[in-house]
Amino acid sequence: MKPAIISTLLATALAAPSLIERGSCPANSKYPAGAISPYGLVPISSSHPSKKYGFVPKGIVTPNDLCTIVDLKIPDSINGELTLLKTCTLTFSFPTPSQAAPHKLSFSGGGHFTFSGYLTGFGGDENTSYDNQPLIGPSPPFPPPVMKPGSTYTIADLPCGILPGSGGQTVSGALCSQDSKLEWEQTKAGGDGGCPVGFFVVVH
Ligand SMILES: *[C@@H]1O[C@H](CO)[C@@H](O)[C@H](O)[C@H]1NC(C)=O
């Protein structure tokens, strides 16, 4: 009996640290190796339609005004397999401000967001303004109706559609809201020392 109890206690003790660590981030925010984070965030403002914000370190959304364009580059093949017909899952990791620390995240409002897609191959850049957006493309058909801190949300789950031989293509969309203010410091998929924050694509 005793050895069994001891080994159970040992196993529990050894397992505890990783459980605690994982429990401190929202569910489903542990990304597999190879998860893709955005290469650029570009705000646009409907109240300043010709203003070019260029690439910024922190995404920002304000009610009915500022949106942030999120640019991701998806490779045309991974480990020798074409990504054309693979599924690209776009998620938004939305931890609470304390879970996000040391990275900055602030949120207030009702949590109604929209994510409007651009055509594959087009994304925001230093010339982008509200009046000069990338070419409009299909938007995710089933976005989450409400997003609030403390969860990870699946925005889209679609065929990647990256052209073979393209060397990879930009996939991009604009996050906007009618009722919420959000600022987030985008991290890499590993979280850069905190919980992952922002947008990520997993190709599978
Ligand atoms: C931005 O506009 C300038 C001037 O028209 C142009 O030279 C530059 O290539 C543009 N940048 C991009 C990324 O399209």
The ligand as an ORCA input file, in Angstrom:
! r2SCAN-3c Opt
* xyz 0 1
  C       3.019     53.223    -50.225
  O       2.903     54.309    -51.110
  C       4.144     54.730    -51.660
  C       3.863     55.977    -52.478
  O       2.838     55.763    -53.398
  C       4.745     53.599    -52.493
  O       5.997     53.980    -53.014
  C       4.928     52.380    -51.598
  O       5.373     51.273    -52.363
  C       3.605     52.007    -50.931
  N       3.821     50.927    -50.002
  C       3.167     49.785    -50.093
  C       3.488     48.752    -49.055
  O       2.333     49.535    -50.955
*
